[in-house]
Amino acid sequence: MGEMKLYTLATCDSCRKAVKWLRARGLAFEERAIRETPPTPAELRAALAAHGGELRRLFNTAGRDYREQKLGEKLPGLTPAAAIALLADNGNLVKRPLLVGDGVALAGFDEEAWAAALFKK
């Protein structure tokens, strides 16, 4: 598996757990601050495909930016391209942590799902 990128926020508990979990398993990754360097459109498209095309799974639905932009109402009417543009432009909107790499894209930390995806060989 190639180098993975883990998009995190320093104050996010789930992000800290994901970092600890990956390190405990000796998995190499590059940590990126999600606000300063949001995921690229290509990474977001891969994550969207990995989540069965469900746009909502990529959004931080509990976040202030999501609520202020009334995305709960707008999301059903957005095209995937428009949603990806929003996410790539504002890291606060992205569900975190987001792990992307060669053949893997995981939004939100779920230990079982991550283990299944990363150790499927």
Buried (B, 14 or more C-beta within 10 A) or exposed (E): EEEBBBBBBEEBEBBBEBBEBBEEEEBEBEBBEBBEEBBBBEBBBBBBEBBEEEBEBBBBBEBEBBEEBEBEEEBEEBEBEEBBBBBBEBBBBBBBBBBBBEEBBBBBBEEEEBEEBBEEE
